[in-house]
């Protein structure tokens, strides 16, 4: 709209002129170091009968204002909610009342006064003293339209949180969910630990890493793609139950459910197997839902989902048979599998074997059906380099992935603790890297050495925290549950 930019620039200029006038009056708000408030807005409203006509102090941001001669009304927003301010010239003095003209929407103030109800029944504060604590030099989005542009909301989350209070509720729920996960594990004697984020080998998952360089050592290093191998080293060292929740980094595509920097939790338990990890997975999700939402029956984007244990269970081969009609129990050779893959229109990649085809068939045709919580078990060994083989069919592993709303939210297995088998699988991964697969696992001789020292039978589990939070808070994008998601810089 013509003139809009000029109008905005003029309004910004006026705000700076008001600041200058305040400074010349000896009332520079940026020199104030603290303000002692006694209550939040919601506390006052919830305890009105007790606080009526009592003096309170509150602090927050002015979100609206309207005046009627010698009386003005403002809405103050603090970290808990909003409350109306009633400002009367007779109560604060003529000079102070005139100085209200130097206030703008977005300014942060400290207020002291009595709690009362207006004639319309609105709980308010009768202002006796108002102190400007911070002058806002920017313009908040217009209140009726708010900040709706998703790209701008993610870039300027600080503004998003101010003008869209419901966004704050999502992140409060996120904190409750994370706290519940920790509670569940802590109560079961799991020890929370910390492992390196900078690695000399990108291990623990099949993913493309971010690469950086350490100047003093003059070596390339990698931001961790997983913390699995370090945690298993701790089990070798004698810890029986460990977990770590933190950031992982994968230099891969971005989408509504992928961010290159994301939060996951991995846990390992000695003398346990993938069946034990299934129990922990369904219980931990149900526990978090109960703690954060008060129920295990949720609605995600119009879909009713029941998180109550026990969850459905299906092998990957059973799922492929159910949703494609192809039974890989009757297909033994790589040649037969690749023929089926071609018939189904799958991309044939160099070095592809029967196990890869089963996995590709599952991803392409089966995941879309897994809305209700479901464990998919017994993945092919070709796509599970760290999982223990299934004794009844060594081509498969004792592994599972948990799906909710068609998304993988957890991955777990009975950990491979045979150092000879592990070394061979690493070598096969190296061959795949040399053939062009940038996501194949690197060789980690020290981890093989740790297995040679001796890893007891162990169950391991990883849960994607961001995706779980998306589901529990009913958010359509991973960017809605990460305070500061990765964004492409805006060109100057």
C-alpha positions, 0 to 999 in steps of 0.5 A: 500500500502506497505510503505505508513504509513512510508511515511506519518510518515516521512512527518509528521516528516519533518513538525515538523522539519520545525517548529523547524527550524522556532522557532530557527530562532525566527519566531515561528508562534504560538506566533503571535496573530492577522493579520489585513486583508482588503479583502476576496478573492471573494471581490477582484475578484468581484471588480477587476477594482476598486482594480487593482494595489491597496494594499490589505491584505488577510489571509487564508490557502495555498491549493497548490503551484508551483515554477518556479525558482525565481517565485512561485505561491500559492493558498490561501483559505479563508472563502469565496473562493480562490485567487492566490498568485504571489511570486517573489524573487525580490519583497520579497528578497532572504532570505524571498524567500528561507524561502518559503521552510519551508511552507507546504500545509495547513499552514495559512498565512497573505499576503500583496500585489497588485492586478493584472492579470497574463498573463493568465488572472487570478486575483492574488496578487503580494506578497510584504509581507508574514507572516506565522501565523499557521504551519499545522502539519498534512497532508490535503487529496490529492486535486484530491481525497479529503476527500471522506470517509463519516465516516472520513468526519463526524469525522473530519468535520474541514478537510471536510470543508477545502477540500470540500468547497461545504460542507460549503455552506450547512451549510451557507444555514442551517443558512439561513433557521433557520434565515428565520424560526425565521423571519417568527415567529418574524414578527407574534409576536411570542416570542422566549423563553428558557425552561429546557434541564434537566428534572425530567420527560421526557415528551412531546413525546413518546420516550426513553430518555437519563438518567443522575444523579444529584449528589447534589439532588441525583436524576435521570434526563432526557435530554429533548425529547421535550419542549412541556409541558413547552411551554404550561405552558407558555400559561397557564401563559398568553403568547399568542404566544411562540416558542423555537428552540433547541436541543432535545435528544432521546435515539433511533436508528440512521439512515440517518434521525435520530440522537440522538441529533437533532434540532426542533422548537415547537411553541404554539398559544393561541386561535388557532387550528390545522387548524391554525397550518397547515397554519403556517407549509406550509407558514413557509416551503415555506418562508424558501425555498424562503429565502434560495433558491429563489424558492419553487420548489425544486429537492431532490435526483432526485425528483421534489417537489413543496412546494408552499401552499396550500398542500394536505390534507388527514385523516389517515383513508382516506390514509389507505383506499387509499393505502391498501383498508381497510376502518376503518370507517367500522371497529369498534372493536379492535378484527376486527382491530387486525384481519386485522393487522394479515392478513397484517402481522403487529406485534401484540403488547400487549395492541394493539387497533384499533387506534394502528392498524390504525397508524401501517397500515399508517406507514407501507403502506402509508408513502412511497407514500407521496412525495409531501407535504401532511398533514395527519390528525385525528390520533387515540387518542391512539397514540396522548396523548396530542391532543384534541379529534375530536368532531365528532369522539372522537376516533380520534384527531384534529392532523396532521403530515406533510410529504415531501419526505415520511418523517414526518417533522412536528407534530401538534394538537389542544392541549388537555386542559381538565385536567381530560381527560389528566390525564386519558391519562397519566395513560393509558401511564403509564400502557403501560410503565408498560407493557414494552413500554419504549417510553410511556409518563410518568405521569406529575402531575404538567402539569395536575395541570397547565391544571387545572389552565386553558389552553385556546384553543391552537394550537401547532406545532413541526417541525424537523429542520434537516430533513427540512434542508436535503430536502432544501439543497438536502442532503442524510443524516442527518449527512450532515446537522449536523456539528458534528453528533453523532459518535461511538468512534474509538477503540484505 
